[in-house]
Amino acid sequence: MAFAGDGAYGDHPHVHLALQKPPDMTTEGFDRLLKEMATTTKGIGQQFDIKSYRDEGWLGYMVDHGFHGLMEQLTFTAVCPKH
C-alpha cells in the first residue's frame, strides 16, 4: 500500500509505504535492502523511517491523515525475480 501525505501543517510532503518482505529473506536483511535502496535512489530525500508492524496498528498509521492520499497505482503485488 502507498499513501502520500502533506503533514499536519501541509508543508511536509511524504509517502507511507507498506511492504512485505520476500518469504526467504530475514526481517534484518529486508531492512538492510530498504535502507540501501533509500540511500542510493535519487529523489528519496534525507529522511526515511523503517518500522516493522506485526498487528493491525500499521493500517491506522498509514491512513492517519485520511484515505485521500491513497496511491492505488503503487498498490500491487510485486514480482521480484531475485527473491
Phi and psi in degrees as a GROMACS rama.xvg file:
@    title "Ramachandran Plot"
@    xaxis  label "Phi"
@    yaxis  label "Psi"
@TYPE xy
-139.395  133.976  ALA-2
-131.663  135.63  PHE-3
-103.413  140.955  ALA-4
-139.691  164.731  GLY-5
-114.603  4.10279  ASP-6
82.3108  170.017  GLY-7
-61.1079  -31.8693  ALA-8
-107.454  5.93283  TYR-9
76.7956  13.9792  GLY-10
-124.178  19.8074  ASP-11
-135.406  76.0184  HIS-12
-64.7405  135.051  PRO-13
-159.082  168.12  HIS-14
-129.026  138.181  VAL-15
-106.776  130.724  HIS-16
-123.044  138.851  LEU-17
-110.212  118.075  ALA-18
-123.688  146.292  LEU-19
-110.612  132.2  GLN-20
-70.7908  153.122  LYS-21
-60.1757  145.595  PRO-22
-61.6193  -25.3025  PRO-23
-95.1754  12.1721  ASP-24
-115.041  142.211  MET-25
-74.9633  160.785  THR-26
-61.2448  -41.3039  THR-27
-64.7796  -41.3967  GLU-28
-64.1749  -39.6552  GLY-29
-66.109  -42.834  PHE-30
-59.2934  -43.684  ASP-31
-61.3556  -42.8443  ARG-32
-61.9051  -45.3768  LEU-33
-62.3874  -42.7581  LEU-34
-63.1499  -41.7347  LYS-35
-62.4749  -44.6676  GLU-36
-63.9382  -41.4314  MET-37
-66.8028  -35.9236  ALA-38
-83.5555  -14.5515  THR-39
-110.972  -1.14245  THR-40
-98.017  118.04  THR-41
-62.1593  134.212  LYS-42
97.465  -9.19862  GLY-43
-70.0481  -34.9686  ILE-44
101.252  -171.774  GLY-45
-96.5676  -15.1486  GLN-46
-118.955  132.627  GLN-47
-152.273  143.953  PHE-48
-125.151  132.636  ASP-49
-113.973  120.272  ILE-50
-127.333  134.321  LYS-51
-92.6369  130.817  SER-52
-121.164  134.321  TYR-53
-121.141  11.696  ARG-54
-140.803  -172.51  ASP-55
-70.2846  -6.25224  GLU-56
-61.0517  -24.6578  GLY-57
-63.93  -38.2099  TRP-58
-67.8194  -41.6522  LEU-59
-59.7493  -40.7299  GLY-60
-63.8646  -42.1097  TYR-61
-64.0171  -39.2536  MET-62
-105.152  21.1279  VAL-63
-61.1477  -16.6114  ASP-64
-108.609  9.04917  HIS-65
105.244  166.779  GLY-66
-84.1138  -4.75852  PHE-67
-62.3603  -21.1412  HIS-68
-91.5609  4.39211  GLY-69
-60.1698  128.814  LEU-70
-109.118  83.4554  MET-71
-60.0328  -31.4404  GLU-72
-67.6547  -14.6349  GLN-73
-103.434  4.92391  LEU-74
-105.769  102.809  THR-75
-160.729  165.277  PHE-76
-80.2725  125.684  THR-77
-77.6664  150.231  ALA-78
-122.153  109.653  VAL-79
-115.804  109.134  CYS-80
-66.8645  -20.9235  PRO-81
-80.5291  -34.4161  LYS-82
